[in-house]
């Protein structure tokens, strides 16, 4: 591809399969992360559990305070979060469902910022992006109910897909820069030390006991090269599939070795598959699903 053609290719319409894959998979990973919290919503969002005190508007440490909810309202928030997330994934009233889902995710992230981890913040961004897109136009309940005379769209505006691709690339690159600046280049045992943290699983213990220490150093620097070079690996057609395999493998490893981080790994894998998996593979999977 010539340099003159590159901008036109970047802004050309994108296959709707990529957007719909995000719509189907991402809400499920987000709900998985929230499941333990929503199941105990009375101890999470009400005065029955720990509540961050109101420090006042003039305290820089708390620019926004959202007080605890009454139990009945907390239950409604939990039910609506699950219902809107599942409805978005199933493609039922997607515009309304994704809007409600995005608003509730934003509230949950702000209501208890001590429990707002990466999935809370990234999930809100993903839900807002789905709400602003034509997600649900194909491969969903509403799409199946469309009259046969109305052909479903095959492509969407470039921004609806490029947003998720750029989001991933910038997340990886910024993470790589932070790692390189924070000691990953100087200390070859960073990942080795992480294996003994509180997120350790039985698989982590087994691997830490059997894999030589230099193996974790190789994994550490492979991760660093992958993240720092993400803009190149995913922009260049010849390296894109290899980068996808490395990214999926990295997140599978993280998910099985660091307990609760599994939901973050599943969300990232959902975005990776939707953004960069071969289109025929996505289209085939979606046709079998719907």
HUKA-V846330 format. One record per residue. OMEGA is omega in whole degrees, 0 to 359 (* if undefined). Layout:
# HUKA-V846330
omega=OMEGA
omega=OMEGA
This chain:
# HUKA-V846330
omega=179
omega=179
omega=179
omega=182
omega=184
omega=179
omega=180
omega=178
omega=182
omega=184
omega=177
omega=178
omega=184
omega=180
omega=183
omega=180
omega=181
omega=179
omega=183
omega=176
omega=174
omega=182
omega=183
omega=190
omega=188
omega=180
omega=180
omega=177
omega=179
omega=179
omega=176
omega=178
omega=184
omega=191
omega=182
omega=179
omega=181
omega=179
omega=179
omega=187
omega=179
omega=178
omega=184
omega=188
omega=181
omega=180
omega=178
omega=178
omega=179
omega=180
omega=177
omega=182
omega=177
omega=183
omega=180
omega=185
omega=185
omega=181
omega=184
omega=182
omega=182
omega=182
omega=179
omega=178
omega=175
omega=185
omega=179
omega=180
omega=167
omega=186
omega=183
omega=180
omega=177
omega=178
omega=178
omega=178
omega=180
omega=182
omega=181
omega=178
omega=179
omega=183
omega=182
omega=178
omega=178
omega=179
omega=177
omega=181
omega=182
omega=180
omega=179
omega=184
omega=193
omega=182
omega=179
omega=183
omega=181
omega=176
omega=177
omega=179
omega=180
omega=181
omega=180
omega=177
omega=178
omega=179
omega=182
omega=179
omega=182
omega=184
omega=179
omega=185
omega=175
omega=179
omega=182
omega=179
omega=185
omega=181
omega=179
omega=184
omega=179
omega=180
omega=178
omega=179
omega=180
omega=181
omega=177
omega=179
omega=177
omega=179
omega=182
omega=184
omega=175
omega=179
omega=182
omega=180
omega=180
omega=176
omega=178
omega=182
omega=180
omega=180
omega=179
omega=180
omega=181
omega=178
omega=182
omega=181
omega=181
omega=182
omega=179
omega=180
omega=178
omega=182
omega=176
omega=177
omega=187
omega=184
omega=181
omega=178
omega=182
omega=178
omega=182
omega=178
omega=179
omega=178
omega=179
omega=183
omega=180
omega=176
omega=180
omega=183
omega=180
omega=176
omega=178
omega=178
omega=178
omega=179
omega=181
omega=180
omega=187
omega=174
omega=182
omega=178
omega=185
omega=184
omega=183
omega=185
omega=183
omega=181
omega=178
omega=179
omega=179
omega=183
omega=185
omega=181
omega=185
omega=180
omega=184
omega=175
omega=178
omega=178
omega=178
omega=181
omega=180
omega=182
omega=179
omega=181
omega=186
omega=181
omega=178
omega=183
omega=181
omega=176
omega=179
omega=175
omega=177
omega=179
omega=180
omega=183
omega=173
omega=177
omega=182
omega=179
omega=179
omega=185
omega=180
omega=182
omega=184
omega=179
omega=179
omega=184
omega=184
omega=177
omega=183
omega=184
omega=185
omega=181
omega=189
omega=182
omega=178
omega=178
omega=178
omega=179
omega=178
omega=180
omega=178
omega=178
omega=178
omega=183
omega=173
omega=179
omega=179
omega=183
omega=183
omega=185
omega=185
omega=169
omega=186
omega=181
omega=181
omega=182
omega=174
omega=179
omega=180
omega=178
omega=180
omega=178
omega=177
omega=180
omega=178
omega=181
omega=181
omega=187
omega=192
omega=178
omega=178
omega=184
omega=179
omega=179
omega=179
omega=182
omega=179
omega=180
omega=181
omega=178
omega=178
omega=182
omega=183
omega=*
